[in-house]
């Protein structure tokens, strides 16, 4: 079992889209793949970014605020980091998509299945570790430990937990002023996105990867 996290902004955007009624999200690893899917099925919305910004021929970018009016829509999305992570993890028996926006719902779903092993993938940015993703992983680990204190943690899981214990009380401030990717997004004009993605449990939606698409787990 695996969980994919890209707080700024892919997994936050995917959670927002499905919570607002999108029927499915198709994660594409490249611009070429995304455009090819769009050519084959013109009805899908084409979404994503490079260097943080929406592409000229795309319907949507990667801001959660663009995904409030997507009810009944199927969306193909490609981003600089998050969709690559999702496609890397796609062969997992179960693959859930998490963000701060739905962290408790994902944790509760994992608890139902009682996995013997759980891998948490953090997208980061440009090949570098993303503080916001590690904090989100730490939040998930802390939630799971609350019901099963005997969980065996790897060193990386312990680091994530320690960081969340240190910064978890000020997630929005940490993402805005300490996390490098958050600061870069703010410089590019996406301050609202950073603040939105720091909200805890705004949604109860649990996205799961199934046969090339991400859908709500209750479907």
C-alpha positions as CSV (number, residue, x, y, z in Angstrom):
1,X,0.0,0.0,0.0
2,X,1.2,3.5,-0.8
3,X,0.2,7.1,-0.3
4,X,1.3,9.9,-2.7
5,X,1.8,13.4,-1.3
6,X,2.4,16.6,-3.2
7,X,0.9,19.3,-1.0
8,X,2.0,22.2,-3.3
9,X,0.0,21.6,-5.3
10,X,-0.9,18.4,-7.2
11,X,-2.4,16.2,-4.6
12,X,-4.2,19.1,-3.0
13,X,-5.7,20.0,-6.4
14,X,-6.7,16.4,-7.1
15,X,-8.4,16.2,-3.7
16,X,-10.2,19.5,-4.4
17,X,-11.3,18.4,-7.9
18,X,-12.8,15.1,-6.7
19,X,-14.4,16.7,-3.7
20,X,-16.2,19.1,-6.1
21,X,-17.6,16.4,-8.2
22,X,-15.0,15.6,-10.9
23,X,-15.6,12.0,-12.0
24,X,-11.9,11.0,-12.5
25,X,-8.4,12.4,-12.7
26,X,-5.9,11.0,-15.2
27,X,-2.3,11.6,-14.1
28,X,0.0,12.1,-17.1
29,X,3.8,12.1,-16.6
30,X,4.5,14.4,-19.5
31,X,3.0,17.2,-21.5
32,X,3.1,15.0,-24.6
33,X,1.2,12.2,-22.9
34,X,-1.4,14.7,-21.5
35,X,-2.0,16.3,-24.9
36,X,-2.3,12.8,-26.6
37,X,-5.0,11.8,-24.1
38,X,-6.8,15.1,-24.9
39,X,-6.6,14.5,-28.6
40,X,-8.2,11.0,-28.2
41,X,-10.9,12.3,-25.9
42,X,-11.6,16.0,-26.5
43,X,-14.3,16.0,-23.8
44,X,-11.7,15.8,-21.0
45,X,-10.3,18.9,-19.4
46,X,-6.5,19.4,-19.8
47,X,-4.9,20.7,-16.6
48,X,-1.5,21.2,-15.2
49,X,1.6,23.4,-15.0
50,X,5.3,23.8,-15.7
51,X,7.4,26.1,-13.5
52,X,4.1,26.7,-11.6
53,X,2.2,28.3,-14.5
54,X,-0.7,27.0,-16.6
55,X,0.2,26.1,-20.2
56,X,-1.3,28.3,-23.0
57,X,-3.3,25.4,-24.6
58,X,-4.5,24.0,-21.3
59,X,-8.0,24.4,-19.8
60,X,-6.8,24.6,-16.2
61,X,-3.6,25.2,-14.3
62,X,-2.7,23.6,-11.0
63,X,-4.3,25.9,-8.6
64,X,-7.0,24.3,-6.4
65,X,-9.2,27.4,-6.9
66,X,-9.6,26.4,-10.6
67,X,-11.2,23.1,-9.6
68,X,-14.3,24.2,-7.8
69,X,-16.6,24.0,-10.9
70,X,-15.7,20.6,-12.3
71,X,-18.7,18.5,-11.5
72,X,-19.1,15.6,-13.9
73,X,-15.8,16.3,-15.6
74,X,-12.9,14.0,-16.3
75,X,-9.6,15.7,-16.1
76,X,-6.1,14.8,-17.3
77,X,-3.4,16.5,-15.3
78,X,0.3,16.8,-15.6
79,X,2.5,18.7,-13.1
80,X,6.2,19.2,-12.5
81,X,6.4,16.8,-9.6
82,X,3.2,15.3,-8.3
83,X,1.9,13.3,-11.3
84,X,5.4,11.9,-11.8
85,X,5.3,10.5,-8.3
86,X,1.8,9.1,-8.7
87,X,2.8,7.3,-11.9
88,X,5.9,6.0,-10.1
89,X,3.7,4.5,-7.3
90,X,0.9,3.3,-9.6
91,X,1.7,-0.4,-9.4
92,X,1.1,-0.5,-5.6
93,X,-1.8,-2.7,-4.6
94,X,-3.5,0.3,-3.2
95,X,-2.5,3.9,-3.9
96,X,-4.2,6.7,-2.1
97,X,-3.7,10.4,-2.7
98,X,-3.2,12.6,0.4
99,X,-2.8,16.3,1.3
100,X,-3.5,18.3,4.5
101,X,-6.9,18.9,3.0
102,X,-8.0,15.2,3.5
103,X,-5.3,13.8,5.8
104,X,-7.6,12.3,8.5
105,X,-9.9,10.7,5.9
106,X,-6.9,9.0,4.3
107,X,-5.6,7.8,7.7
108,X,-9.0,6.3,8.6
109,X,-9.1,4.5,5.3
110,X,-5.7,3.0,5.9
111,X,-6.7,1.9,9.4
112,X,-9.6,0.0,7.9
113,X,-7.3,-2.1,5.8
114,X,-4.6,-2.6,8.4
115,X,-1.7,-2.9,6.0
116,X,1.4,-4.9,6.9
117,X,3.5,-2.3,5.1
118,X,2.8,1.3,4.1
119,X,5.0,3.4,1.9
120,X,4.6,7.2,1.8
121,X,5.9,9.0,-1.3
122,X,6.7,12.7,-1.1
123,X,7.0,14.5,-4.4
124,X,9.2,17.4,-3.3
125,X,10.2,19.9,-5.9
126,X,12.8,19.7,-8.7
127,X,14.3,16.6,-7.2
128,X,14.7,18.2,-3.7
129,X,12.9,17.3,-0.5
130,X,9.8,19.4,0.1
131,X,9.3,20.4,3.8
132,X,5.5,20.6,3.3
133,X,5.3,17.0,2.0
134,X,7.4,15.7,4.8
135,X,5.1,17.5,7.3
136,X,2.1,16.0,5.7
137,X,3.6,12.5,5.9
138,X,4.4,13.2,9.6
139,X,0.7,14.2,10.2
140,X,-0.4,10.9,8.6
141,X,2.1,8.9,10.7
142,X,1.0,10.6,13.9
143,X,-2.6,9.9,13.2
144,X,-1.9,6.2,12.5
145,X,0.2,5.9,15.7
146,X,-2.7,7.3,17.8
147,X,-4.6,4.1,17.1
148,X,-1.6,1.7,16.8
149,X,1.3,2.9,18.9
150,X,3.2,-0.3,18.1
151,X,3.8,0.6,14.5
152,X,7.4,0.0,13.4
153,X,8.7,3.2,11.8
154,X,11.7,3.6,9.4
155,X,14.2,6.4,10.0
156,X,12.6,8.6,7.4
157,X,9.2,8.1,9.0
158,X,10.7,9.1,12.4
159,X,12.1,12.2,10.8
160,X,8.8,13.1,9.3
161,X,7.0,12.6,12.6
162,X,9.6,14.7,14.5
163,X,9.2,17.5,12.0
164,X,5.4,17.4,12.3
165,X,5.7,17.5,16.1
166,X,7.9,20.6,15.8
167,X,6.0,22.5,13.1
168,X,2.6,20.9,13.0
169,X,1.1,23.7,15.1
170,X,1.9,26.3,12.5
171,X,1.5,24.6,9.2
172,X,0.4,27.6,7.3
173,X,3.2,29.8,8.6
174,X,5.8,27.1,8.0
175,X,4.6,26.6,4.4
176,X,4.6,30.3,3.7
177,X,7.8,31.4,5.4
178,X,10.1,28.4,5.8
179,X,9.3,25.8,3.1
180,X,11.3,26.9,0.0
181,X,8.6,25.7,-2.5
182,X,5.9,27.6,-0.7
183,X,8.0,30.8,-0.7
184,X,8.7,30.4,-4.5
185,X,5.0,29.9,-5.2
186,X,4.2,33.1,-3.2
187,X,6.8,35.0,-5.2
188,X,5.0,33.8,-8.4
189,X,1.7,35.1,-7.2
190,X,0.2,31.9,-5.7
191,X,0.0,33.0,-2.1
192,X,-3.7,32.1,-1.9
193,X,-2.9,28.5,-3.0
194,X,-0.2,28.1,-0.3
195,X,-2.7,29.2,2.4
196,X,-5.4,27.0,1.0
197,X,-3.2,23.9,0.8
198,X,-2.3,24.3,4.5
199,X,-5.9,23.8,5.7
200,X,-6.5,20.6,7.7
201,X,-9.3,18.2,6.9
202,X,-11.3,20.6,4.6
203,X,-12.6,17.5,2.7
204,X,-13.4,13.9,3.6
205,X,-12.7,12.7,0.0
206,X,-10.2,9.8,-0.3
207,X,-8.8,9.6,-3.9
208,X,-7.6,6.1,-5.0
209,X,-5.7,5.1,-8.1
210,X,-7.6,2.5,-10.2
211,X,-6.7,1.3,-13.7
212,X,-5.0,4.5,-14.8
213,X,-7.4,6.9,-13.1
214,X,-7.8,8.5,-9.7
215,X,-11.3,8.3,-8.4
216,X,-13.2,8.8,-5.1
217,X,-12.8,5.7,-3.0
218,X,-16.6,5.6,-2.3
219,X,-17.4,5.1,-6.0
